[in-house]
Amino acid sequence: MANYIVNECLTNDEYIFTGVSYTVGQTIRFVFNEQSYCGTVGEVTSSPPSADFGQLYDDCCECLSGITESLNFHFIRCGTDEDISMEAANFCSGHTAPTTGLTYEIQFGTETPFCATFEGLSESGATNYFYVSGPFSLCGECEQEEEPPISAGTEVFICYENCSGGTVTISVQHPTWTNQYGQDVVLLDAITLGGNNGYYS
């Protein structure tokens, strides 16, 4: 028998249990101080055990569902401090359980996705929330991902006749600026002339 490090699913805290033969990445339920937790099996260690093994599961969400009456996640929305409690099923179908302190891009129904930091489990939760992306270390990293440049106008291409009499189409650079909200805007129906990268350079 060997001692294995196990990382608790929600906090990533390390515990050690004794087992016969486990694979890195397996999800287990374990007991520490007479309370059940879920975790992911890590490497073998020489440290003494601190937890007792319980049962194997396919993933952290399945394990957490087995030790709680109703699995719900509590998030704090970035920038607004709004409390969000969501039923975990849709989140878990796109990702495994979130980790406390990390930020995720989530979405309610078909609304615009937003960023929120995971705080822990909740007693109740609204349905129709979905995982979009993450995790991210900070709200700022997540928010940069969710705002692609805005485009204005209709894409413009330049066509010209070359010396052989054939027509050539050129995709040109378009002017870009930052609007009053800090978002990049690309003007598609204008072209950048001159300069090192422009037309006629």
C-alpha positions in Angstrom: 0.0 0.0 0.0 1.1 3.5 -0.8 0.3 7.0 0.5 -1.2 9.3 -2.1 -1.6 13.1 -2.1 -5.2 14.1 -2.8 -6.2 17.6 -3.8 -9.7 18.6 -2.5 -12.0 19.5 -5.4 -13.2 22.9 -4.3 -10.2 24.4 -2.5 -7.2 22.4 -3.9 -6.0 21.8 -0.3 -3.8 18.7 0.0 -4.6 15.6 2.1 -2.9 12.2 2.2 -4.6 8.8 2.2 -3.4 5.2 2.0 -4.5 3.0 -0.9 -3.5 0.0 -2.9 -3.1 1.3 -6.5 -4.6 4.5 -7.9 -4.0 6.6 -11.0 -3.2 10.3 -11.0 -6.3 12.2 -11.8 -8.9 9.7 -10.4 -11.6 11.3 -8.2 -12.3 10.0 -4.8 -14.5 10.7 -1.8 -12.3 10.7 1.4 -13.0 11.3 5.1 -11.1 13.8 7.2 -12.1 14.5 10.8 -15.3 12.5 10.3 -16.4 14.7 7.4 -16.6 13.6 3.7 -14.7 15.5 1.0 -14.0 15.0 -2.7 -10.6 15.2 -4.3 -8.4 14.3 -7.2 -5.6 11.7 -6.7 -2.1 13.0 -7.1 1.4 11.5 -6.8 2.7 9.0 -4.2 4.2 10.5 -1.1 6.2 9.3 1.9 4.2 11.6 4.2 1.9 9.9 6.7 -1.8 9.7 5.9 -4.3 12.3 7.2 -7.5 11.1 5.6 -9.4 7.8 5.0 -10.4 6.6 1.6 -14.1 6.4 0.8 -15.2 5.7 -2.8 -14.1 6.3 -6.5 -16.1 8.7 -8.8 -15.9 9.8 -12.4 -15.2 13.4 -11.5 -15.5 16.1 -8.8 -19.0 17.1 -9.7 -20.3 13.5 -9.4 -18.5 13.1 -6.1 -19.8 16.4 -4.7 -23.3 15.5 -5.7 -22.9 12.3 -3.7 -22.0 14.1 -0.4 -24.4 17.1 -0.6 -28.2 17.2 -0.8 -28.3 19.6 -3.7 -25.1 20.8 -5.5 -25.1 24.5 -6.0 -22.2 26.9 -6.6 -21.8 30.4 -5.2 -20.0 33.1 -7.3 -19.3 36.8 -7.0 -19.7 38.7 -10.2 -16.5 40.7 -11.2 -16.9 44.5 -11.0 -20.3 44.4 -9.3 -19.9 42.2 -6.3 -23.3 40.6 -7.1 -23.9 37.3 -5.4 -24.8 34.5 -7.9 -25.9 31.1 -6.7 -26.4 28.6 -9.5 -27.5 25.0 -9.7 -24.4 23.0 -10.7 -25.6 20.6 -13.4 -25.1 22.9 -16.5 -21.8 24.2 -15.2 -20.6 20.6 -14.6 -21.7 19.4 -18.0 -19.2 21.9 -19.6 -16.4 21.7 -17.0 -15.6 20.0 -13.7 -16.2 21.6 -10.3 -14.8 25.2 -10.0 -11.9 26.0 -7.6 -12.4 28.5 -4.8 -10.8 31.9 -5.6 -10.5 31.3 -9.3 -12.5 33.3 -11.9 -14.7 31.8 -14.6 -16.7 33.1 -17.5 -20.3 32.1 -17.1 -23.6 32.8 -18.9 -27.2 32.9 -17.9 -29.4 31.5 -20.7 -28.6 33.2 -23.9 -27.5 36.5 -22.3 -24.0 37.9 -22.7 -21.3 35.9 -20.8 -19.7 37.6 -17.8 -16.9 36.9 -15.3 -17.4 35.7 -11.7 -15.1 34.4 -8.9 -16.0 31.1 -7.3 -16.6 31.4 -3.5 -17.8 27.9 -2.5 -21.0 25.8 -2.3 -24.4 27.4 -1.9 -27.6 25.9 -0.3 -29.7 26.8 -3.3 -29.2 27.9 -6.9 -30.9 29.2 -10.0 -30.9 27.0 -13.1 -30.0 28.0 -16.6 -26.4 29.1 -15.8 -23.6 27.7 -18.1 -19.8 27.4 -18.0 -18.2 29.4 -20.9 -14.5 29.4 -20.2 -11.8 29.5 -17.5 -10.5 29.2 -15.0 -8.6 32.5 -14.8 -6.4 33.7 -11.9 -8.0 37.2 -11.8 -11.2 39.0 -13.0 -9.0 41.1 -15.3 -7.7 38.1 -17.2 -11.2 36.8 -17.7 -12.6 40.2 -18.8 -9.9 40.6 -21.4 -11.1 37.3 -23.0 -14.7 38.2 -23.2 -14.4 41.5 -25.2 -13.2 41.0 -28.8 -12.7 44.2 -30.9 -15.9 45.8 -32.2 -16.1 46.2 -35.9 -17.8 49.1 -37.7 -18.7 49.3 -41.4 -18.6 46.7 -44.1 -15.3 44.9 -45.0 -13.5 46.6 -47.9 -11.1 44.9 -50.3 -9.0 46.5 -53.0 -8.9 45.0 -56.5 -6.5 46.1 -59.2 -5.4 44.9 -62.6 -1.8 43.7 -62.8 0.6 43.9 -65.7 -0.5 40.5 -67.1 -4.1 41.7 -67.3 -5.3 39.6 -64.3 -7.2 41.0 -61.4 -5.7 40.8 -57.9 -7.6 41.3 -54.7 -5.8 42.8 -51.6 -7.0 42.5 -48.1 -5.7 45.7 -46.4 -5.3 47.0 -42.9 -8.1 48.9 -41.4 -7.8 51.8 -38.9 -8.3 50.8 -35.3 -8.9 53.0 -32.2 -10.0 52.7 -28.6 -13.5 54.0 -27.8 -14.6 55.8 -24.6 -15.2 52.4 -22.9 -11.6 51.1 -23.5 -12.7 48.7 -26.3 -10.8 48.4 -29.6 -12.9 49.4 -32.6 -11.9 48.4 -36.2 -13.3 50.4 -39.1 -13.8 47.9 -41.8 -14.9 50.2 -44.7 -11.7 52.4 -44.5 -8.1 51.5 -45.2 -4.8 52.6 -43.8 -2.7 54.4 -46.4 1.0 55.0 -46.2 3.3 54.1 -43.4 5.3 51.0 -43.0 2.3 48.6 -43.3 -0.2 50.6 -45.3 -1.1 50.6 -49.0 1.5 52.4 -51.2 4.3 51.9 -48.6 
